[in-house]
Amino acid sequence: PPGSRYPDEQPFCHMHPMIVLYTDFGIDDPYVGQMKAALLRHGRREVPIVDLLHRVPDFDPRAGAHLLAALQSRFDPDSVFLAIVDPGVGGDRQAVVLEADGKFYVGPDNGLLAVVAARAQTSRIWRINWRPEELSVSFHGRDLFAPIAARIAAGDWPAAALAECGSLDQAMSADDLAEVIYIDHYGNALTGMRAVNVPQDTPLAVGAARIPPARVFAEVPTGQAFWYENSVGLVEIAVNRGNAASVLGLAVGSLVKRAT
């Protein structure tokens, strides 16, 4: 909108903004709907809202951080991620906006945004000092984060609500995480390991199981476990036409290492 300003008095506008939702809220409860209503109330209704994932591992910003870093790569600059995995809501953790390589992330400063920040070529961070008149102590996603994300996506930089800071309170390194970080409904186990950092002929080990590499499901017999580079560049452990989590006893947090 005319008169909108980005920090340092640069014009702030979006060519093709969208709001991307990334939460551990699930889809069977009312929380996602309430948050979307807040986005529509505070922003522009023509801005698309994309449900990226609402099954981020519950209460687990660490796993969520590595998964977010992989999933964000397919979104255009100017995307605004409303990222909420917030077990410390109502406590002393900070609320922040992160700009990383031209994309914006709004959420709690509890590690959830830390891997994106660590891997970014350029980044800036602001604390959200604004508080609405009506603020549920247990639902900052709806009352605090959604209004800020809606304004950013609308091209209305909320300068009075923010204070730039040098770094996140809960920082992480840019390193990979050699653990299972997500299990999809097929039972495939995504890890926090980027496949580019693992030699393609290297077998992996989870517990007592030795997992050979393959290029894709069709290259292994039905019922065989293998690992491959998935569509977002992560090492994923799967069973052809089977449930790897059940077959191999995997859960979020299961350790993965190179087999000896």
C-alpha positions in Angstrom: 0.0 0.0 0.0 1.2 3.6 -0.6 3.1 4.9 2.4 4.2 1.5 3.6 7.8 1.4 4.6 10.3 -1.3 5.3 13.0 -0.7 8.0 15.7 1.9 6.9 12.9 3.7 5.0 13.1 1.4 2.0 9.8 0.8 0.1 8.2 -2.4 1.3 6.0 -4.3 -1.1 5.4 -7.8 -2.2 5.0 -9.0 -5.7 3.4 -12.4 -5.0 3.0 -12.8 -1.3 1.5 -15.9 0.4 1.0 -17.0 4.0 2.4 -20.4 4.7 1.1 -22.2 7.8 3.4 -24.6 9.6 2.2 -25.8 13.0 1.7 -28.8 15.4 -2.0 -28.0 15.8 -3.4 -31.0 13.9 -6.4 -30.8 11.6 -9.1 -32.2 14.0 -9.2 -29.3 16.4 -10.4 -25.7 16.0 -7.0 -24.0 16.2 -6.1 -23.8 12.5 -9.5 -22.3 11.7 -9.3 -19.7 14.4 -5.8 -18.7 13.2 -7.0 -18.4 9.6 -9.9 -16.2 10.7 -7.4 -13.9 12.4 -5.3 -13.7 9.3 -8.3 -12.7 7.2 -9.4 -10.2 9.7 -6.0 -8.4 9.9 -4.8 -8.8 6.4 -5.8 -8.8 2.7 -8.3 -11.5 1.8 -6.8 -12.0 -1.7 -3.5 -13.2 -0.1 -3.4 -17.0 -0.5 -3.0 -19.1 2.7 -1.2 -22.4 2.2 -1.4 -25.2 4.7 2.1 -26.6 4.5 1.9 -28.9 7.6 -0.1 -29.1 10.8 1.5 -32.3 12.0 4.9 -31.0 12.9 6.0 -33.2 15.8 4.2 -32.1 18.9 6.1 -29.8 21.3 9.3 -30.4 19.4 10.8 -27.1 18.0 14.1 -28.9 17.4 12.7 -31.4 14.9 10.4 -28.8 13.5 13.3 -26.5 12.8 15.1 -29.0 10.6 12.0 -29.9 8.8 11.1 -26.3 8.2 14.5 -25.6 6.8 14.0 -28.3 4.2 10.4 -27.5 3.3 10.8 -23.8 2.9 13.1 -24.2 -0.2 10.2 -24.7 -2.6 8.5 -21.4 -1.7 9.1 -18.1 -3.5 10.8 -15.0 -1.9 8.2 -12.8 -0.2 6.4 -15.9 1.3 5.4 -15.3 4.9 5.7 -18.4 7.1 3.5 -18.4 10.2 5.4 -21.1 12.1 3.9 -22.2 15.5 5.3 -25.0 17.6 5.1 -23.3 20.9 5.2 -25.4 24.1 6.4 -22.4 26.0 3.5 -20.1 25.1 2.7 -17.7 27.8 6.2 -18.0 29.3 9.3 -15.9 28.9 10.3 -16.9 25.3 10.4 -14.1 22.9 8.1 -13.6 19.8 10.1 -12.7 16.6 10.0 -12.0 12.9 12.9 -13.4 10.9 13.7 -12.4 7.4 16.0 -15.0 5.8 17.0 -14.8 2.1 13.9 -12.8 1.2 11.3 -14.9 3.1 9.7 -14.0 6.3 9.1 -16.2 9.4 6.8 -15.2 12.2 6.8 -17.3 15.4 8.3 -18.1 18.8 12.0 -17.7 19.5 12.4 -21.3 20.9 14.6 -22.9 18.2 11.8 -23.4 15.6 13.3 -20.7 13.3 16.9 -21.3 14.2 18.0 -23.7 11.4 16.6 -21.4 8.7 18.4 -18.5 10.3 21.7 -20.4 10.6 21.6 -21.5 6.9 20.5 -18.2 5.4 22.9 -16.1 3.3 21.3 -13.0 4.6 19.0 -12.5 7.6 17.5 -9.9 10.0 15.6 -10.5 13.2 13.0 -8.4 15.0 11.4 -8.9 18.4 7.6 -8.4 18.4 7.0 -5.9 21.2 3.4 -5.2 20.3 0.6 -6.9 22.3 -3.0 -6.8 21.3 -5.7 -5.7 23.7 -7.1 -9.2 23.8 -4.3 -11.7 24.1 -5.0 -15.3 25.2 -2.0 -16.4 27.2 -2.3 -19.9 25.6 -2.9 -19.0 22.0 -0.4 -16.5 20.7 -0.6 -18.1 17.2 -4.1 -16.6 16.8 -3.8 -13.3 18.8 -0.2 -12.2 18.4 1.6 -14.0 15.5 -1.3 -14.1 13.0 -1.9 -10.3 13.0 1.8 -9.6 12.4 2.1 -12.2 9.6 -1.1 -10.8 8.0 0.3 -7.3 7.9 3.6 -8.4 6.5 1.9 -10.4 3.7 -0.3 -7.3 3.0 2.8 -5.2 2.5 2.1 -3.2 5.6 5.4 -3.5 7.5 4.5 -3.2 11.3 7.4 -1.1 12.2 5.9 0.2 15.5 5.3 -3.4 16.6 8.9 -4.5 16.1 12.4 -3.9 17.4 15.4 -5.2 15.5 17.7 -7.4 17.5 21.0 -9.0 16.6 20.3 -12.7 17.0 17.8 -15.3 18.1 17.8 -16.2 21.8 17.6 -19.9 20.9 20.1 -20.3 18.1 21.2 -23.6 16.5 24.0 -24.5 14.1 23.5 -25.0 10.4 24.6 -28.7 10.8 22.4 -31.6 9.9 20.5 -33.6 12.6 21.2 -37.4 12.4 17.7 -38.2 13.8 14.3 -39.0 12.6 12.4 -35.6 12.5 9.0 -36.6 11.0 7.0 -39.7 10.1 4.4 -39.4 7.4 1.2 -41.3 7.2 2.8 -44.0 5.1 5.3 -44.7 7.9 8.2 -43.2 6.0 10.8 -41.6 8.3 12.3 -38.2 7.3 15.6 -37.4 8.9 17.3 -34.1 9.6 20.2 -35.2 7.3 20.6 -33.6 3.9 21.2 -36.2 1.3 23.9 -34.1 -0.4 26.0 -34.6 2.7 25.7 -38.5 2.7 27.6 -40.5 0.1 25.0 -42.2 -2.1 26.5 -45.7 -1.7 26.6 -45.5 2.1 24.3 -47.8 4.1 22.8 -46.4 7.3 22.0 -47.9 10.6 19.0 -47.4 12.9 19.1 -49.5 16.0 20.2 -53.0 14.9 18.9 -52.5 11.3 21.2 -51.9 8.4 19.5 -49.8 5.7 21.0 -49.8 2.2 20.6 -46.9 -0.2 18.4 -46.9 -3.3 17.3 -44.3 -5.8 13.6 -44.8 -5.5 10.9 -47.3 -4.2 10.7 -49.2 -7.5 14.4 -50.3 -7.3 13.9 -52.5 -4.2 11.6 -55.5 -3.7 8.3 -55.2 -1.9 8.8 -55.2 1.9 12.5 -54.1 1.8 13.8 -51.2 3.8 16.0 -48.6 2.1 17.0 -45.0 2.3 16.8 -42.4 -0.5 17.0 -38.7 -1.2 13.4 -37.5 -0.9 11.8 -34.6 -2.8 13.0 -31.9 -0.4 16.6 -33.2 -0.3 16.5 -35.1 3.0 17.5 -38.6 3.8 14.3 -40.6 4.1 14.0 -44.2 5.4 11.2 -46.2 3.8 9.9 -49.7 3.1 8.6 -50.4 -0.4 4.9 -50.7 0.0 5.3 -51.0 3.8 5.5 -48.9 7.0 9.1 -48.2 7.9 8.3 -46.8 11.3 6.4 -50.0 12.3 8.9 -52.4 10.6 12.0 -50.8 12.1 10.5 -49.4 15.3 11.2 -45.8 14.4 9.9 -42.7 16.1 10.8 -39.0 16.1 14.1 -38.7 17.7 15.4 -42.1 16.7 19.1 -41.9 16.0 20.5 -42.5 12.5 24.2 -43.2 11.7 26.4 -44.6 9.0 26.6 -48.4 9.2 30.0 -49.9 9.9 
